Amino acid sequence: MKLFARLLYRGAVNLQTVRACGTMGRLTGKVAIVTASTEGIGYAIARRLGQDGAHVVISSRKQKNVDKAIEELKAESLSVSGMVCHVSNPMHRKDLINKAVTENGGIDILVSNAAASPHFGPMLEISEHAWDKLWDINVKAGFMLCKEAVPHMRERGGGSIVFVASMAGFNPFPLIAPYSVTKTALFGLTKALAGSLATENIRVNAIAPGVIKTKFAAMLTEADPANVGIPMNRFGTPDECAGTVSYLVSDDASYVTGETIPISGGMPSRL
């Protein structure tokens, strides 16, 4: 370990290589589930948790995306498995939880990342179907996954849950206001669950990414960062979200629960 530290200090090996070799495994022995994790922020989170030693169960709505992500992550010598999961489907949720438990012995970490934004335009023009889909995927599904995962976390003596919310929950983004409202709800859900589970050593937190370079945010990242109101004058990257999640689910954050951490380049983060 001392040799690795000296080599890292001298630049002989890079941080990513050290993580992949498992020498910085602050999550070693942990089992993590990350939903919607074959691209973008979810993929970056799954990769970072794997680099930090966890076995990660990834998921996506498409089998080909799951297969591709698993192949890429295993090529980095990370411990990973996965399956198709439409988080709005109760049986898919149960199967995802069961896969993690039966194959790996339990669950320590749940990262609820899946989200949808089916409406673009004035808020009052959203259809009832789109409104229901927003709440079903962005809020209800994450809560129901928690209900499924918590009993297994109890058996392990504790655990950690992270919701991927959004800066839009603090200040609604124009033309996706309904989506923004569901992210505001995640702030409240985080607080409520944290209070309910605090005495059981199960921590619940959230992150609130700003404008991150992903396909999901492509329409926003085509603009000038200065015009979007980002003080750092640049867009964020998925990896800049992943490190914060790894911290929140680790023992380094053992006294942190009920919090939402903005990752926004300085955008205002108060309701």
Sequence and secondary structure as in RCSB ss.txt:
>XXXX:A:sequence
MKLFARLLYRGAVNLQTVRACGTMGRLTGKVAIVTASTEGIGYAIARRLGQDGAHVVISSRKQKNVDKAIEELKA
ESLSVSGMVCHVSNPMHRKDLINKAVTENGGIDILVSNAAASPHFGPMLEISEHAWDKLWDINVKAGFMLCKEAV
PHMRERGGGSIVFVASMAGFNPFPLIAPYSVTKTALFGLTKALAGSLATENIRVNAIAPGVIKTKFAAMLTEADP
ANVGIPMNRFGTPDECAGTVSYLVSDDASYVTGETIPISGGMPSRL
>XXXX:A:secstr
 HHHHHHHHHTSS HHHHHHTTTT TTTT EEEESS SSHHHHHHHHHHHHTT EEEEEESSHHHHHHHHHHHHT
TT  EEEEE  TT HHHHHHHHHHHHHHHS   EEEE        S GGG  HHHHHHHHIIIIIHHHHHHHHHH
HHHHHTT EEEEEE  GGGTS  TT HHHHHHHHHHHHHHHHHHHHHGGGTEEEEEEEE SBSSSTTHHHHTS H
HHHT TTSS B HHHHHHHHHHHTSGGGTT  S EEEESTT     
